[in-house]
Amino acid sequence: MSKIALIIVDLQCDYFQGGKWELEGTESAAEKASDLLMCFRENRFPIIHIRHEFPTTDAPFFVPNSDGTKVHSSVQDRDGEPVVIKHQINSFRDTNLKAILDDLDIDSVLVCGAMSHMCIDAVTRAANDFGYECTIAHDACATLALEFNGITVPASQVHAAFMAALSFAYARVASTDELLAEMNQQ
């Protein structure tokens, strides 16, 4: 039987209403992430929180020591739950995330958080490359609209494109309700 860990990525105050880099659907994604968090806590499964902090104060968001870098109250870590501080998009780069997963003998990760097209994509691809079985709770992730070459791509399409790409070869992509139902059957 596989040993799974929940990785909650960057659900920090700057991504919520009133933050410096507000995403679309962050509140809804955080609510779903909170449901997963409660399930993992009830089952005593490992949980790892990822918190992004840019290395300099001239960053557009997640400025060091600012309120925006704080993990949102809906998914706040508890004593004993590791918090990995990162300065890069990929949560494995220059952090102890892999060492934590290895110390816990984890072979499967469930990923949620933000942003779908950046940190969720990066951590999932890296985890897969390290040999972890990956699952993404797609409705527990959030992103924003992007612009390229004069074309604005709505957040829902950005999210869908990245979930479709990840589901092709990197991860199982499922809804929170589907994942919770499966976990409750075990």
GIMOBEL-V352764 format. One record per backbone hydrogen bond with DSSP energy under -0.5 kcal/mol. CO is the residue of the C=O (numbers start at 1). NH is the residue of the N-H. Records with the same first field share a line. If there is no record, write none. Layout:
CO: NH / NH
This chain:
2: 4
3: 107 / 108
4: 46
5: 110
6: 8 / 48
7: 9 / 112
8: 10 / 50
9: 114
10: 12
11: 72
12: 15
13: 16
14: 21
15: 23
16: 19
19: 22
23: 26
24: 143
25: 29
26: 30
27: 31
28: 32
29: 33
30: 34
31: 35
32: 36
33: 37
34: 38
35: 39
36: 40
37: 41
38: 42
39: 43
40: 45
41: 44
46: 6
47: 82
48: 8
49: 84
50: 10
51: 86
56: 59
62: 54
63: 66
66: 69
67: 70
68: 14
70: 13
72: 75
73: 76
78: 81
80: 82
82: 49
83: 85
84: 51 / 86
86: 53
89: 91
90: 93
92: 95
96: 100
97: 101
98: 102
99: 103
100: 104
101: 106
102: 105
107: 133
108: 5
109: 111 / 135
110: 7
111: 137
112: 9
113: 142
115: 118 / 120 / 121
116: 121
118: 122
119: 123
120: 124
121: 125
122: 126
123: 127
124: 128
125: 129
126: 130
127: 132
128: 131
133: 109
134: 172
135: 111
136: 138 / 174
137: 140
138: 141
140: 113
142: 115 / 116
143: 24
146: 153
148: 151
150: 152
151: 148 / 153
152: 154
153: 146
154: 157 / 158
155: 159
156: 160
157: 161
158: 162
159: 163
160: 164
161: 165
162: 166
163: 167
164: 168
165: 168 / 169
166: 170 / 171
172: 136 / 174
174: 138
175: 179
176: 180
177: 181
178: 182
179: 183
180: 184
181: 185
182: 185 / 186
183: 186
